[in-house]
Amino acid sequence: MNGIKFSLRAGNGFFKKPETNHNPCTFSFMHKVAMVGLVGATTGIERREMAPLFPQLCEDLLYSIKILAPVVKEPHGFTKRDAVYENFGGKGRRGCEILRNPSYEIVIGLKNERSRGIFDKFRSMIENRKRVYPQVVGNLNCPAYCKHINNPEISEERVGEFETDSVISAQHKILGDIESVDMSFEWSPIVENEWKHTKNAHTVYTNGQSIKVHGPYRMVMEEARWFM
């Protein structure tokens, strides 16, 4: 299976949790639905054209992410023209939770050939440091910096014991001593349909530490084991 591996970093990031409104909180890392949005922005797919493509790309592209920097969330605010507070409407200060200095290593694989054109264009543009629309970490106020690493071959899915520092599913069985590992859990979006309804999954991530687990994985360049 064809793939692309690249790094992504930013000064700030914001992936809004839909259940939080007036002072929205952020997901802990760039989830799959946000990655699909990054693919659309990079390749220049218009917003209206992108809406029906979300479920297709969520199905056709495999995704794995490694968190390279500690997950730090801080309360911040920004000026918003249409901020609304009870009986006040207009320009005002809007509070939110922000990710500070997010840094990731990302692998994307092409699972289904119907999205070959979009995948190849995205890979080419990342390789050549090009994009049509701004690459952001969830919000236009959070510009992203992407750097191509390589184009790995990705194996078919296997099941067994493996060691990884990428984000995994909560359904993986964690082996060995877990008390010494800094682990966190996230209810993360993995599919979005054209009406913006999402399907989520329980995920587990560490702050740069490797853990030994049992479950599904894929080999990336016959070396590292990633859950995708």
N, C-alpha and C positions, 0 to 999 in steps of 0.2 A: 504494500500500500504506500502511495506517495505521501510525503509529509513536508512540513516546514517547521523549523525551530527558530524562535527569535526571542529576544529580550524586550521587555517593556518596563519603563520607569517613568515616574512623574514626581512633581513636588507635592501634589495633592490628588486625591481621588474621591469620588462620591458615587456609590451605587445604591440608589434610594430603595429602602424597604417599603413596599406599598402600604403596609399596615400602619406606617407612621406618617403623619400629615403636617401639622403646624410646625413641629421641630423635627424634621425627618432624620432617621438614623440610616446608616450605611451598612451594606453587606461587608464582610471582612476582606473579600478579595474579588477579583474580576471573574464573575460567573460566566457560564457558557452563553447565556442570552446576550450579555454585554459584549462578549467576543464576537458574536454574529453581527452585532451592530458595528463593531470595529471593522469587520470585513466589508460591510456595506459602505461605510464612510471612505475607506481606503480606495475601493474600486469605483466609487462614484455612483452608487445606486441611489436614485431619488427616494425620498421618504415614502411617497405613496406606492412606488414600485417595490420598495423594500418590505412593506407590511405583509403581503402574501408569501414573500420569500423566507420569512423568519421560520415557519415550521419546516420548510424544505431544508434549509441550511442547518437547522438544529438536528435534523435527522441525518443529513448527508455528510456532515463534518464531525469527526471525532476531536475531542478537546481534552487537554491535560495541562495543568498549571502547577508550577513550583513557586512557592513564596520565598523570595530571597532576603527580604528584610523583615524585621519584627512588625507585626500588625499593631499599629498605633492609631487610636481614634481620639480625636479632640473635638470639643464643641467650638464651632465658629459661626460667623454670620456674614451675610453679604446683602448689598442693597438690591432690592427687587422692585420693579415698576408696579407689579400687580400684587404686592403683598396684601393679605387680608387678615385682619385681627378683629373678630367679633363685629363691632360697629364701625371699624375703620377700614377704608379701602384706598389704595393708591400706593405711591412710592414709599417704601419703608424698609426696615431692617428685618431680614429673615434668618432665623437661627437654624443650624443643621449640624450634623456630625460629619467630620471630614477624616479621611484616611491621610496620614502624614507619610510622605516619601515612600509610596508603594513601589515595589520592585519585583518583577516576575520573570520567570523563564517559561515560555509557552510552547507547546507542541500541538499542531493541528494536522489531522490526517484526513485524506479524502476517502470516505467510505463508499459513496455511491457516485457513479459516473455522470449522472444527470447534472451535478453541480461542478463538473470539470472546468468549464469555462470561467466561472467565478473564482474557483480555487486557484487555477493557473494564473489568472490576472492578479489576484491578491499576492501570491508568492512572488511573482515578478516585480510587483511594485515594492514589496518589502525588501527584496534583494537590492533594488536600485534606489532605495530611500525616497520613494515617491508616494504621493497620495492625492486624491481629488478633493475630498473634504477633510476638515481637521480631524486628526486622530486624538481622541480624548479618553480619559479614565472616568467614564460615566457622566461627565458634565463638561460643557464648553469652557468653564472656568478652570478646567484641569487638563491642560494639554499633555499628550503622551509622547514619549520618545522611543521609537521602535528601532531595533538593530538586528539585522539578519545574522543567524549563527550558522545554520546548515540546512540541507534538504534531506532528511533521513528517510530510510525505508522503515516502515512500521509493520510489525508482524501481525498475524491473526491473533485473536484473543486466546490466551492460555489461562489455566487455573492452577494455582499452587502457592507455595511459600515464596515470598520475595521481600527484598528490602528497598524502601523508597523514601524520598523526602518530598514527593509530590502530593497534592491533595488526593485523598481516597474517599471511598464510600463508607458510610457508617456500617454497612453490611459486611465489610471486611473484618475478619477475625484478627485482632491484634495479639501478637505473640510476645513472650518474654516479659521483662520488667517494664511496666508502663509508668511507674511512679516517678521515674527520672526523666520522662519525656514531657515537654510542655505542649499539650494537645488542647485543641479547641474544636467546637462543633459549630456548624453553620447549616441552616435550612436554605439551600441554594437553588435558584432557578436553572433548569436545564432545557426547557422547551417553552417557546412562546408562540401562540397562534396569531392570526391576523387581527384578532380583536383584543390583543394584548393580554389574554389570559395565559397564565404560566403554570407549568408543572414543575414542582420542586422536588429535591432529593436531599436527604441528610448526608452531609459531608464532614470529613475530619481533616484538619490541617495542623501542621507543627510549624514552629518558628525556626525553620532551617535544620531541624533534627531529622535523622533517618530513623524509621521504625520498621520492624519486621512484622509482616502481616501474611494472612492467607486469604486468597480470593482471586478474582480475575485481574489480568494485567496484559500489557503488550510490550514487546521488546522494541526499543527505538535504536536503530543501527546495531542490533544484536548486542547491545551493551546495557544501557540503563533500562529499568523496568518502570513503566508508567501505567497508572490506571486511567483509562480513557472511556 
